Amino acid sequence: MASPSLRTRLTAELERRGVIRVVVSYAVAAFVLLQVAEIAFPSLGLPAWTLTLAVIAAMLGFPIAILAAWTLDLGTASGLAKEASDEEPPDATVARRPPLPSDASVAVLAFEDMSPERDQAFFCDGVAAEILDRLAQANKLRVASRTSSLRFRSQKIDVGEIASRLGVAAVLEGSVRKSGNRVRVSTQLVNAEDGYALWSETFDRELSDIFEIQDEIARKVAEALEVTLGSRTDRGRAPRDVGAYEYYLKGTYYFNRWGQRNVEFAAELFGKAVESDPAYSRAWAALADSYAMIAMYWNATDELRSGADRASRRAIDLAPDLAEAHVSRGLHHVIHDEPEEAERSFERALELAPQLFEALYFYGRVCFQQGNLERAAELFEDAQRARPEDFQAPILLRQVYRSLGREADALEAARRGVERASSHLQLNPDDTRALNLGFGGLVDLGQNERAVEWAERSLAIDGDNADTLYNVACGFAIMGDSERALDHLERACLKGVMIAEWVENDSDLDSLRDQPRFQRILTQLRETEAGDDQD
């Protein structure tokens, strides 16, 4: 990675540390005090040389003020931070920071919400994600994954340490202040090796300019890192209306939180997005995903099935090369029991975006449901590599490995999944999806007491959710507590079009299969699905 000129770096660093602000303030204060001294000293009967002494003192204080501003780093977010020493720490057990990579690489951290109500976290995440996606199109630039970067949200960790953990040479950080129809985005690209700001800028514009701001930031970052950003190929997929964009970002937030109520709310928001901008292909794909998820796992209705069909067709018509649109089409085929067509759609999505997590993850779930365990294992393995902080793929992978007789691999996948779920819960303590899936992983690892604690937390937050009840039932089944497992399974009242098939292939429920209550539940699920198919 090439560095900017010394003059540029020095100017940026002086501004970042607050040195320029201190110099101006000192000069103004000194001038005022000397003017006062010139008038007051003769009136006080002081000799003429005292005024000369005051001038000399002001001049001598000038370099001291500069040194103090630089050392104390007055431009930091906290307002006062002593510069780190170059000396080795006295504790010999403290590990040295590994060397930073020399290639062009960057991480985009979560942007801080500076809005008056502090209620725009979803918008800030969307801005950062769009910049990250844009940078990912640059030639010869390696970009840390979004989920890897977001885990440092609200953590007071040195930028150099973050860069070291993510294996990048530069870090982009920023903040967003949205008020009415105005938005202010402040960004700074930091060279992690020496802490210098490679580039920084503040954009204060109309909210409708947010797309241009995101493009400009990505372009400036690419220029600072001396890489070629490349021509934009997805402008037609971007929203034309900022209101549609906000609906889309809010919908994405709730969709990722999972659970029937959250996904239903996400569908409402995606619906508003396409109403505001009927040409917004990503919103159409997201709407199709929401319909498909609700129909697949909670409430299979003709309206939802036809909605998934219509929305996924519209997404592909608007953007035939949008991988997410083909994922949506694949989910449509899944809920219509068209496995061959679903496979073709998912394969097409992976041709367009080989590392697209959604394509790998949902395709893996479909293969698992259909009993194609070898292919499910491959897809979940790729999914956990595509999104290194995701807890879902490894925890589901442990079930696949167990069904394949790979017990050692299953335990390792459970350990990895629980670690990721724990990290996720530190930032999202009320995420029942992490609690539910982590429950089964903890039981596999023999941590039953902690597992029950997670289950109780999830039930207290969302105890009526079918997804919560089902996963808790799976955990108790692994523990050997058949009665509690069957109680929760019956309470789940599962209605999704793929539920019976999933239950038949879910190894977490193996201990229940010979019990009459379980057979009655499975028979009821099959009858419900058969009735839905006839309707």
C-alpha positions as CSV (number, residue, x, y, z in Angstrom):
1,M,0.0,0.0,0.0
2,A,1.5,3.3,-1.0
3,S,1.5,6.2,1.5
4,P,0.6,9.8,0.7
5,S,3.2,12.6,0.8
6,L,4.8,13.5,4.1
7,R,3.2,17.0,3.9
8,T,-0.3,15.6,3.4
9,R,0.1,13.1,6.2
10,L,1.5,15.8,8.6
11,T,-1.3,18.2,7.8
12,A,-4.0,15.6,8.4
13,E,-2.4,14.4,11.6
14,L,-2.0,18.0,13.0
15,E,-5.8,18.5,12.3
16,R,-6.7,15.1,13.8
17,R,-4.8,15.7,17.0
18,G,-6.3,19.2,17.5
19,V,-2.9,21.0,17.1
20,I,-4.2,23.5,14.6
21,R,-7.1,24.4,16.9
22,V,-4.8,24.9,19.8
23,V,-2.4,27.1,17.8
24,V,-5.2,29.4,16.7
25,S,-6.7,29.6,20.2
26,Y,-3.2,30.3,21.7
27,A,-2.4,33.0,19.2
28,V,-5.8,34.8,19.9
29,A,-5.4,34.5,23.6
30,A,-1.8,35.7,23.6
31,F,-2.7,38.7,21.4
32,V,-5.6,39.7,23.7
33,L,-3.4,39.4,26.9
34,L,-0.6,41.4,25.4
35,Q,-3.0,44.2,24.4
36,V,-4.3,44.3,27.9
37,A,-0.8,44.3,29.3
38,E,0.2,47.2,27.1
39,I,-2.6,49.3,28.6
40,A,-2.5,48.0,32.2
41,F,1.2,47.7,33.0
42,P,2.0,51.5,32.9
43,S,-1.1,52.2,35.0
44,L,0.2,49.8,37.6
45,G,3.6,51.6,37.6
46,L,5.5,48.6,36.3
47,P,8.8,49.2,34.4
48,A,8.9,49.0,30.6
49,W,10.9,45.8,30.6
50,T,8.0,43.9,32.1
51,L,6.0,44.2,28.9
52,T,9.0,42.9,27.0
53,L,9.2,40.0,29.4
54,A,5.5,39.2,28.7
55,V,6.1,39.2,25.0
56,I,9.0,36.8,25.4
57,A,7.0,34.5,27.7
58,A,4.2,34.4,25.1
59,M,6.7,33.4,22.4
60,L,8.2,30.7,24.6
61,G,4.8,29.3,25.4
62,F,3.9,28.8,21.8
63,P,6.1,25.7,21.1
64,I,5.1,24.3,24.5
65,A,1.4,24.5,23.6
66,I,2.1,22.8,20.3
67,L,4.0,20.0,22.0
68,A,1.3,19.5,24.6
69,A,-1.5,19.4,22.0
70,W,0.5,16.7,20.0
71,T,1.4,14.6,23.0
72,L,-2.1,14.7,24.7
73,D,-3.8,14.1,21.3
74,L,-6.7,16.6,22.0
75,G,-8.4,15.7,18.8
76,T,-9.5,12.2,19.9
77,A,-13.1,11.3,20.5
78,S,-12.6,11.4,24.2
79,G,-11.0,14.8,24.1
80,L,-7.8,13.9,26.0
81,A,-5.7,10.8,25.4
82,K,-2.1,10.5,26.3
83,E,0.1,9.4,23.4
84,A,1.2,5.7,23.7
85,S,4.8,5.1,24.7
86,D,7.2,3.3,22.4
87,E,8.6,1.5,25.3
88,E,8.0,-2.2,25.8
89,P,5.3,-3.0,28.4
90,P,6.7,-4.2,31.7
91,D,4.5,-7.3,31.6
92,A,6.5,-9.9,29.5
93,T,3.4,-11.9,28.9
94,V,1.8,-9.2,26.7
95,A,2.1,-10.4,23.2
96,R,3.6,-8.2,20.5
97,R,1.1,-7.1,17.8
98,P,1.6,-9.2,14.7
99,P,3.0,-7.4,11.7
100,L,0.4,-5.7,9.5
101,P,-0.1,-6.8,5.9
102,S,1.7,-4.9,3.2
103,D,-0.9,-5.3,0.6
104,A,-3.8,-2.9,-0.2
105,S,-6.4,-3.9,2.4
106,V,-9.0,-2.1,4.4
107,A,-11.8,-2.6,7.0
108,V,-14.9,-0.5,7.2
109,L,-16.0,-0.2,10.8
110,A,-19.5,0.5,11.9
111,F,-20.3,4.2,11.6
112,E,-21.3,5.9,14.9
113,D,-24.8,7.3,15.2
114,M,-24.5,11.0,16.0
115,S,-28.2,11.8,15.3
116,P,-30.1,13.8,18.0
117,E,-32.3,10.8,19.0
118,R,-29.6,8.2,18.6
119,D,-32.1,6.1,16.7
120,Q,-30.4,5.8,13.3
121,A,-28.1,2.7,13.9
122,F,-29.8,0.9,11.0
123,F,-29.1,3.8,8.7
124,C,-25.5,4.1,9.8
125,D,-24.9,0.4,9.2
126,G,-26.4,0.7,5.8
127,V,-24.1,3.6,4.9
128,A,-21.0,1.6,6.0
129,A,-22.2,-1.5,4.3
130,E,-22.8,0.3,1.0
131,I,-19.3,1.8,1.1
132,L,-17.8,-1.6,1.9
133,D,-19.7,-3.2,-1.0
134,R,-18.5,-0.5,-3.3
135,L,-14.8,-1.0,-2.2
136,A,-15.1,-4.7,-2.7
137,Q,-15.4,-4.0,-6.4
138,A,-12.0,-2.4,-6.5
139,N,-9.2,-4.2,-8.3
140,K,-6.4,-5.5,-6.0
141,L,-8.0,-4.3,-2.8
142,R,-8.8,-6.8,-0.1
143,V,-11.8,-5.8,2.1
144,A,-12.6,-7.3,5.5
145,S,-16.1,-8.8,5.7
146,R,-18.9,-6.7,7.0
147,T,-19.7,-8.9,10.0
148,S,-16.0,-9.1,10.9
149,S,-15.8,-5.3,11.0
150,L,-19.1,-4.8,12.8
151,R,-18.1,-6.9,15.8
152,F,-15.9,-4.0,17.0
153,R,-19.0,-1.7,17.3
154,S,-18.9,0.4,20.5
155,Q,-15.6,-1.2,21.6
156,K,-12.8,1.0,22.8
157,I,-10.0,-0.7,20.9
158,D,-7.0,0.9,19.3
159,V,-7.3,1.1,15.5
160,G,-4.0,-0.6,15.1
161,E,-5.2,-3.6,17.2
162,I,-8.4,-3.8,15.1
163,A,-6.4,-3.8,11.9
164,S,-4.1,-6.5,13.3
165,R,-7.1,-8.7,14.2
166,L,-8.7,-8.2,10.8
167,G,-5.4,-8.5,8.9
168,V,-5.7,-5.2,7.1
169,A,-3.4,-2.2,6.6
170,A,-6.0,0.6,6.8
171,V,-9.2,1.2,8.6
172,L,-12.1,3.5,7.6
173,E,-14.1,4.8,10.5
174,G,-16.8,7.4,10.6
175,S,-20.1,8.8,12.0
176,V,-23.5,9.8,10.6
177,R,-25.7,12.6,11.9
178,K,-29.2,12.6,10.3
179,S,-31.6,15.3,11.1
180,G,-34.7,16.0,9.0
181,N,-33.7,16.3,5.4
182,R,-30.0,16.9,6.2
183,V,-27.2,14.3,6.7
184,R,-23.6,14.8,7.8
185,V,-21.2,12.0,7.2
186,S,-17.7,12.3,8.7
187,T,-15.0,9.8,7.7
188,Q,-11.4,9.1,8.3
189,L,-9.1,6.6,6.7
190,V,-6.3,5.6,9.1
191,N,-3.0,4.0,8.2
192,A,-2.9,1.3,11.0
193,E,0.9,1.0,10.9
194,D,1.6,4.5,12.2
195,G,-1.8,5.9,13.1
196,Y,-1.7,8.7,10.5
197,A,-4.8,9.8,8.8
198,L,-4.4,9.0,5.1
199,W,-7.6,10.9,4.3
200,S,-10.5,12.5,6.1
201,E,-13.5,14.6,5.1
202,T,-16.9,15.7,6.3
203,F,-19.9,15.7,3.9
204,D,-22.8,18.0,5.0
205,R,-25.6,17.7,2.4
206,E,-29.2,16.9,1.6
207,L,-30.4,13.4,2.6
208,S,-31.2,12.7,-1.0
209,D,-27.4,13.0,-1.7
210,I,-26.6,10.0,0.5
211,F,-25.9,7.7,-2.5
212,E,-23.5,10.2,-4.1
213,I,-21.8,10.6,-0.7
214,Q,-21.3,6.8,-0.4
215,D,-19.8,6.7,-3.9
216,E,-17.5,9.6,-3.2
217,I,-16.2,8.2,0.0
218,A,-15.4,4.9,-1.7
219,R,-13.7,6.7,-4.5
220,K,-11.6,8.8,-2.1
221,V,-10.6,5.7,-0.1
222,A,-9.6,3.9,-3.3
223,E,-7.5,6.9,-4.4
224,A,-5.8,7.1,-1.0
225,L,-4.9,3.4,-1.2
226,E,-3.9,3.8,-4.9
227,V,-6.2,1.1,-6.2
228,T,-8.7,1.3,-9.1
229,L,-12.3,1.3,-7.9
230,G,-13.7,0.1,-11.3
231,S,-16.9,1.2,-13.0
232,R,-20.1,0.7,-11.1
233,T,-22.2,-2.1,-12.5
234,D,-25.1,-2.0,-10.1
235,R,-26.3,1.6,-10.3
236,G,-29.6,0.4,-11.8
237,R,-30.1,-1.8,-8.7
238,A,-29.7,1.1,-6.3
239,P,-32.8,2.9,-5.1
240,R,-33.9,6.1,-6.8
241,D,-35.7,7.3,-3.7
242,V,-34.0,7.8,-0.3
243,G,-37.2,6.9,1.5
244,A,-37.2,3.5,-0.2
245,Y,-33.6,3.1,0.9
246,E,-34.5,3.8,4.6
247,Y,-37.4,1.3,4.5
248,Y,-35.0,-1.3,3.0
249,L,-32.4,-0.7,5.7
250,K,-35.0,-1.0,8.5
251,G,-36.4,-4.2,6.9
252,T,-32.9,-5.7,6.7
253,Y,-32.4,-5.0,10.4
254,Y,-35.5,-6.8,11.4
255,F,-35.1,-9.7,8.9
256,N,-31.6,-10.4,10.4
257,R,-33.1,-10.6,13.9
258,W,-35.2,-13.6,12.8
259,G,-38.4,-14.9,14.4
260,Q,-41.9,-14.7,12.9
261,R,-42.8,-11.3,14.2
262,N,-39.5,-9.7,13.1
263,V,-39.7,-11.2,9.6
264,E,-43.3,-10.2,9.2
265,F,-42.4,-6.7,10.1
266,A,-39.5,-6.8,7.7
267,A,-41.9,-7.8,4.9
268,E,-44.0,-4.8,5.7
269,L,-41.0,-2.5,5.4
270,F,-39.7,-4.1,2.2
271,G,-43.3,-3.7,0.8
272,K,-43.1,0.0,1.6
273,A,-39.7,0.2,-0.1
274,V,-41.0,-1.2,-3.4
275,E,-44.1,1.0,-3.2
276,S,-41.8,4.1,-2.9
277,D,-39.5,2.8,-5.6
278,P,-41.0,0.1,-7.9
279,A,-37.6,-0.3,-9.7
280,Y,-35.7,-1.2,-6.5
281,S,-34.6,-4.7,-7.3
282,R,-32.8,-5.5,-4.0
283,A,-36.0,-4.5,-2.1
284,W,-38.0,-6.9,-4.3
285,A,-35.6,-9.7,-3.6
286,A,-35.7,-9.0,0.1
287,L,-39.5,-8.9,0.0
288,A,-39.5,-12.3,-1.7
289,D,-37.1,-13.7,0.9
290,S,-39.4,-12.5,3.7
291,Y,-42.5,-14.1,2.2
292,A,-40.6,-17.4,1.6
293,M,-39.2,-17.5,5.2
294,I,-42.6,-17.0,6.8
295,A,-44.2,-19.6,4.5
296,M,-41.3,-22.1,5.0
297,Y,-41.2,-22.0,8.8
298,W,-44.3,-20.4,10.3
299,N,-47.4,-19.9,8.2
300,A,-47.7,-21.4,4.8
301,T,-50.5,-19.5,2.9
302,D,-51.3,-19.2,-0.8
303,E,-50.9,-15.4,-0.4
304,L,-47.4,-15.7,0.8
305,R,-46.4,-18.3,-1.8
306,S,-47.8,-16.2,-4.6
307,G,-46.1,-13.1,-3.1
308,A,-42.7,-14.8,-3.1
309,D,-43.3,-15.8,-6.7
310,R,-44.3,-12.3,-7.8
311,A,-41.5,-10.5,-5.9
312,S,-38.7,-12.8,-7.0
313,R,-39.8,-12.6,-10.6
314,R,-39.8,-8.8,-10.4
315,A,-36.3,-8.8,-8.8
316,I,-34.9,-10.9,-11.7
317,D,-36.7,-8.9,-14.4
318,L,-35.1,-5.7,-13.0
319,A,-31.6,-7.1,-12.4
320,P,-31.0,-10.4,-14.1
321,D,-27.3,-10.5,-12.8
322,L,-28.2,-9.8,-9.2
323,A,-27.2,-12.9,-7.3
324,E,-29.6,-12.1,-4.4
325,A,-32.5,-12.2,-6.9
326,H,-31.7,-15.7,-7.8
327,V,-31.5,-16.7,-4.2
328,S,-35.0,-15.3,-3.8
329,R,-36.1,-17.3,-6.8
330,G,-34.6,-20.4,-5.3
331,L,-36.5,-20.0,-2.1
332,H,-39.7,-19.5,-4.1
333,H,-39.1,-22.9,-5.7
334,V,-38.4,-24.5,-2.3
335,I,-41.8,-23.5,-0.9
336,H,-43.4,-24.7,-4.1
337,D,-41.7,-28.1,-3.7
338,E,-39.6,-27.7,-6.8
339,P,-36.2,-29.0,-5.7
340,E,-34.6,-29.2,-9.2
341,E,-35.6,-25.7,-10.1
342,A,-34.4,-24.4,-6.6
343,E,-31.0,-26.1,-7.2
344,R,-30.6,-24.3,-10.5
345,S,-31.5,-20.9,-9.0
346,F,-29.0,-21.3,-6.1
347,E,-26.3,-22.5,-8.5
348,R,-26.9,-19.5,-10.7
349,A,-26.6,-17.2,-7.7
350,L,-23.2,-18.8,-6.8
351,E,-22.0,-18.4,-10.4
352,L,-22.7,-14.7,-10.1
353,A,-21.3,-14.4,-6.5
354,P,-19.4,-17.5,-5.3
355,Q,-19.0,-16.2,-1.8
356,L,-22.5,-14.9,-1.3
357,F,-23.4,-16.0,2.2
358,E,-27.1,-16.1,1.7
359,A,-26.8,-18.4,-1.4
360,L,-24.5,-20.8,0.5
361,Y,-26.5,-20.8,3.7
362,F,-30.0,-21.1,2.3
363,Y,-28.9,-23.7,-0.3
364,G,-27.3,-25.6,2.6
365,R,-30.5,-25.6,4.6
366,V,-32.4,-26.9,1.6
367,C,-30.0,-29.7,1.0
368,F,-30.2,-30.6,4.7
369,Q,-34.0,-30.6,4.6
370,Q,-33.9,-32.9,1.6
371,G,-31.4,-35.3,3.3
372,N,-28.5,-34.4,0.9
373,L,-26.1,-34.2,3.8
374,E,-22.8,-34.3,1.9
375,R,-23.7,-31.3,-0.2
376,A,-25.2,-29.5,2.8
377,A,-21.8,-30.0,4.6
378,E,-19.9,-28.5,1.7
379,L,-22.2,-25.5,1.5
380,F,-22.2,-24.8,5.3
381,E,-18.4,-25.1,5.3
382,D,-18.2,-22.5,2.5
383,A,-20.8,-20.3,4.3
384,Q,-18.9,-20.1,7.5
385,R,-15.8,-19.1,5.6
386,A,-17.7,-16.4,3.6
387,R,-18.9,-14.9,6.9
388,P,-16.4,-15.6,9.6
389,E,-18.5,-14.2,12.4
390,D,-21.7,-16.1,11.6
391,F,-22.8,-18.6,14.2
392,Q,-25.7,-20.2,12.3
393,A,-23.7,-22.2,9.7
394,P,-21.3,-23.9,12.1
395,I,-24.0,-24.8,14.6
396,L,-26.1,-26.3,11.8
397,L,-23.0,-27.9,10.4
398,R,-22.5,-29.8,13.7
399,Q,-25.9,-31.6,13.0
400,V,-24.8,-32.5,9.5
401,Y,-21.5,-33.9,10.7
402,R,-23.2,-35.9,13.4
403,S,-25.6,-37.4,10.9
404,L,-22.6,-38.3,8.8
405,G,-20.9,-40.0,11.7
406,R,-18.2,-37.3,12.0
407,E,-18.4,-36.8,15.7
408,A,-15.0,-35.1,16.2
409,D,-15.9,-32.6,13.4
410,A,-19.3,-32.1,15.0
411,L,-17.8,-31.1,18.3
412,E,-15.4,-28.7,16.7
413,A,-18.2,-27.1,14.7
414,A,-20.3,-26.8,18.0
415,R,-17.4,-25.1,19.7
416,R,-16.9,-22.7,16.9
417,G,-20.6,-21.9,16.7
418,V,-20.9,-21.3,20.4
419,E,-17.9,-19.0,20.4
420,R,-19.4,-16.9,17.6
421,A,-22.8,-16.9,19.2
422,S,-21.3,-15.7,22.5
423,S,-19.5,-12.9,20.7
424,H,-22.7,-11.9,18.9
425,L,-24.6,-11.8,22.1
426,Q,-22.2,-9.4,23.7
427,L,-23.4,-6.8,21.2
428,N,-27.0,-8.2,20.8
429,P,-28.0,-9.6,24.2
430,D,-31.6,-10.1,23.2
431,D,-31.0,-12.0,19.9
432,T,-33.0,-15.1,20.5
433,R,-31.7,-16.7,17.3
434,A,-28.2,-16.8,18.8
435,L,-29.5,-18.1,22.1
436,N,-31.6,-20.8,20.4
437,L,-28.9,-22.2,18.2
438,G,-26.2,-21.8,20.8
439,F,-28.3,-23.8,23.2
440,G,-27.9,-27.0,21.1
441,G,-24.2,-26.3,20.7
442,L,-23.6,-25.9,24.4
443,V,-25.4,-29.2,25.1
444,D,-23.2,-30.9,22.6
445,L,-20.2,-29.6,24.4
446,G,-21.5,-30.9,27.8
447,Q,-22.2,-27.4,29.2
448,N,-25.8,-28.2,30.2
449,E,-26.1,-25.6,33.0
450,R,-25.1,-22.8,30.7
451,A,-27.3,-24.2,27.9
452,V,-30.4,-24.2,30.1
453,E,-29.6,-20.6,31.1
454,W,-29.5,-19.6,27.4
455,A,-32.8,-21.4,26.8
456,E,-34.5,-19.7,29.7
457,R,-33.2,-16.3,28.5
458,S,-34.7,-17.0,25.0
459,L,-38.0,-18.2,26.4
460,A,-38.3,-15.1,28.6
461,I,-37.7,-12.8,25.6
462,D,-39.8,-14.6,23.0
463,G,-41.4,-17.7,24.5
464,D,-44.3,-17.8,22.1
465,N,-42.2,-17.9,19.0
466,A,-42.4,-21.2,17.2
467,D,-38.7,-20.9,16.2
468,T,-37.7,-20.5,19.8
469,L,-39.8,-23.3,21.0
470,Y,-38.6,-25.7,18.3
471,N,-34.9,-25.0,19.0
472,V,-35.4,-25.3,22.7
473,A,-37.1,-28.7,22.1
474,C,-34.1,-29.8,20.1
475,G,-31.7,-28.8,22.9
476,F,-33.7,-30.7,25.6
477,A,-33.9,-33.7,23.3
478,I,-30.0,-33.8,23.0
479,M,-29.9,-33.6,26.8
480,G,-32.2,-36.6,27.1
481,D,-35.0,-34.6,28.7
482,S,-37.7,-36.1,26.5
483,E,-40.7,-34.7,28.3
484,R,-39.6,-31.1,28.2
485,A,-38.5,-31.6,24.6
486,L,-41.9,-32.9,23.5
487,D,-43.7,-30.2,25.6
488,H,-41.9,-27.5,23.7
489,L,-42.3,-29.2,20.3
490,E,-46.1,-29.5,20.8
491,R,-46.3,-25.9,21.9
492,A,-44.5,-24.7,18.8
493,C,-47.6,-25.4,16.6
494,L,-45.4,-25.6,13.5
495,K,-47.1,-24.8,10.2
496,G,-44.3,-24.2,7.7
497,V,-44.3,-26.0,4.3
498,M,-40.9,-27.6,5.0
499,I,-41.2,-28.3,8.7
500,A,-42.1,-32.0,8.5
501,E,-39.2,-32.6,6.2
502,W,-36.9,-30.7,8.5
503,V,-38.1,-32.6,11.5
504,E,-37.5,-35.9,9.7
505,N,-33.9,-35.1,9.1
506,D,-33.0,-33.2,12.2
507,S,-30.5,-35.3,14.1
508,D,-31.1,-33.2,17.3
509,L,-34.4,-35.0,17.6
510,D,-33.1,-38.6,17.2
511,S,-33.7,-39.5,20.9
512,L,-37.5,-38.8,20.5
513,R,-38.2,-40.8,17.3
514,D,-39.4,-44.0,19.0
515,Q,-41.8,-42.2,21.3
516,P,-45.6,-42.2,20.5
517,R,-45.9,-38.4,21.3
518,F,-43.2,-37.6,18.7
519,Q,-44.9,-39.9,16.1
520,R,-48.2,-38.1,16.7
521,I,-46.6,-34.7,16.3
522,L,-44.8,-35.7,13.0
523,T,-48.1,-37.3,11.7
524,Q,-49.9,-34.0,12.4
525,L,-47.2,-32.0,10.6
526,R,-47.5,-34.2,7.6
527,E,-51.3,-33.9,7.5
528,T,-51.1,-30.1,7.9
529,E,-48.6,-29.9,4.9
530,A,-50.8,-32.2,2.8
531,G,-53.8,-30.0,3.5
532,D,-51.8,-26.9,2.6
533,D,-50.7,-28.5,-0.7
534,Q,-54.3,-29.4,-1.5
535,D,-55.5,-25.9,-0.8
